[in-house]
Amino acid sequence: MNINPDINLVARHIQKTIGGSPRSLKFKESIKGTILRIDAYEQRPWEGVTTYATIGLSSFPMYQDGKEFPVRPELLASAYGTNDEVSFLLSEVSFHVMKSGWMCSPGTVLRDVVKKVGISRSLEHVYFNSPFLWDGEMGSTQISGMTVAWLMLIPITEAEYQFYKQRGHEALEASFAVAQIDIFDLGRKSNV
């Protein structure tokens, strides 16, 4: 399938939903030189929090069972402050998806990426979730004839990953709700 969403339409959709005027950051993949844009929305969704959003990941397919998946991803992550370390995490995850076609979806985990980027002493992996902070406004949508779906990255600890492996994603999310984890805190401790 050679249809790619118009990244300007992707950017407008994200900006309309998140609100505000973003700062745009650009990352270049080291081997092929692919450029990825990440927009930073300060004070979104709340004061003191910055939300980062990929723009253009949806131009790259994901694969399931060797076949191109009909949905393309864009990623979101939020953290306290305006430290752009989170954008490095998003770029690392995005370049992994671009190169491998790895199938990221709600309830999946990408191991060791937080540890690799080095933005936390306690968090090691990322858990992919539906972007619940925007009350369903950041679900999937049709852009340029392609379904684009937004996924929110939640950094997790090794103990939380082991809990996820043993009990599944629904149990992990339930444990997050019970513990009322602070998903914006890159220094948070494990809740299990």
Beta strands, then each sheet from edge to edge (+ up, - down):
strand 1: 23-28
strand 2: 35-42
strand 3: 49-55
strand 4: 63-64
strand 5: 67-68
strand 6: 71-80
strand 7: 109-110
strand 8: 125-129
strand 9: 140-143
strand 10: 146-156
sheet 1: 1+ 2- 3+ 6- 10- 8+ 7-
sheet 2: 1+ 2- 3+ 6- 10- 9+
sheet 3: 4+ 5-
end
